[in-house]
Amino acid sequence: MSNREKSEPRLEGIESIHHRALYRATGLTDEDFKKPFIAVANSWNEIVPGHIHLNKLAAKVKDGIRDAGGVPFEFNTIAICDGIAMGHIGMSSSLPSRDLIADSVELMVSAHGFDGLVCLASCDKIVPGMLMAIARLNVPSIVVTGGPMLPGRFKGKPVAITDAFLATGWVKSGKMTLEEADALEKAACPGPGSCAGMYTANTMSLITEALGLSLPGSATEHAIDVRKERTALQSGRQIMKLIADNITAHEIMTKDAFENAIRLALAVGGSSNIILHLPAIAKEVGYELKLEVFDELSKDTPHIIDTVPGGPYTLKDVDEAGGVPAILKVLGNKIHLNSLTVTGKTIGENIEDAKVLRSDVIRPLEDPVHKEGGYAILKGNLGVAVVKQSAVKSDMMAHKGPAKVFNLEEDALAAILDGRIPNGSVVVIRYEGPKGGPGMREMLAPTSAIVSMGLDKVALITDGRFSGGTKGPALGHLSPEATEGGTIAVVEDDDLIAIDIPNRKLELLISDNDLQERLGRWKPPKKKIRKGYLARYALLANSADKGAYLQDKI
């Protein structure tokens, strides 16, 4: 099979004279038309800290492609910073951007007939968007993730962006002065990279490596580390080997590979957002990844790394301990070791020589942080919800309390910061799901406020979602969402809600008759947004328990 399977038909013969003429305007020569054409999809911009250095990495990728006999073509796609978008209407755009990124990469690669694809991305929705495009296109592909940000230093201790979110409540409750908050603000994010904790961005980078789509060890190479530039160069060379060997994305993105990715995320206590992203990515391969799989694997996968936001370690510690290869080595036979990767070798071959270099960070299976993995799927008359159980203290694994109901995130945040939420309550934030938000906003601001205001016996339930920086009994992705007439739509103030994470139960404690009577009276609210991309997303978005991806309605 030709290593120019996609580009050759568009470049050969007199019928393609107009194609070649246009390409010559970009500087191509006669020799270039004999080489594979490689798309370099770069999400660089000057806004997102995790992406401000990707232009330098893209240059290295292109050098590697040229070294190995290919012709690189770089193009850009969008990237939204969840931290900057957090806590206001901007967050409605974050999750929907994932599908727009996937669409834009798909269109660019399909329209121009590229033979291979290298994607550069770092942050929350950009990495999964790229992976969705890779799965959809099924050409030889490799991902270069941008790497974590170094932790900041404040009063002699490492800090990250979550500390800045917590500072609002600390100042409001008198635990921190404005001067201290200013110093923390200036220390929290010391340079480029995805924020320095096991938040969504770094969780997705680790998952990409576990899926087999980025080079071994690359996920924890920090953004400022010269190793990241070497990885970018090698990735450019490696895409040419994948093309030569005709290793396409679907040969790597198998059912076993997705289970490996889930195991890895469970072991590191990663962001619950992957329970949205992995089903959306798997759908593009043609594999239905159900919520039950996350729960089943969680019961059989110990949580072995105690990272920020729930624990003391940062991604720098994880890198020093041996990174993803060492974690997979510890997981051992829980991993499908025969899964193919972009190295052309299997996961098992890639990690054959891997070692744990810091056993305080990557703990043995016999001495885990928690016996179960990071996630639990709860079910009951309120619906189906996701919780990051690795970030919940033992005394809140089961909780019963009166509901305090809000139809908007900002209203809930104001009530928390104003001291209007009694300890023991269950805060309910609704109409923030994929359709109702629209866009399923993250709730890091209210969850951070609950923690920093000292409300250690308060739980939160939402049809929205949570940042990887969230800790505590925060239950999200509730499906069906309020806008679709889910039970959350008819919860009233002071209704008792029972949460039981170990037994996977979530119940609104009212009679079935009362529940049916309330649902019979409920009417759908007016749409918050009536035009533009978010209106289209609200119209086509699937439910959170299925990945909240745009449905193909043909």
Buried (B, 14 or more C-beta within 10 A) or exposed (E): EEBBBBBBEBBEEEEBEEBBEEBEEEEBEEEBBEBBBBBBBBBBBEEBBBBBBBBBBBBBBBBBBBEBBBBBBBBBBBBBBBBBBBBEBBBBBBBBBBBBBBBBBBEBBBEBBBBBBBBBBBBBBBBBBBBBBBBBBBBBBBBBBBBBBBBBEBEEEBBBBBBBBBBBBBBBBEBBEEEBBEBBBEBBBBEBBBBBBBBBBBBBBBBBBBBBBBBBBBBBBBBBBEBBBBBBBBBBBBBBBBBBEEBBBBBBBBBBBBBBBBBBBBBBBBBBBBBBBBBBBBBBBEBEBEBEBBBBBBEEBBBBBBBBBBBEBBBBBBBBBBBBBBBBBBBEEBBBBEBBBBBEBBBBBBBEEBEBEBEEBBBEBEEBBBEBBBBBBBBBEBBBBBBBBBBBEEEBBBBBBBBBBBBBBBEBBBBBBEEEBEEBBBBBBBBBBBBBBBBBBBBBBBBBBBBBBEBBBBBBBBBBBBBBBBBBBBBBBBBBBBBBBBBBBBBEEEBEBBBBBEEBBBBBEBEEEEBEEBEEEEEEEEBBBEEEBBBBBBEBBBBBBBBBBBEEEE
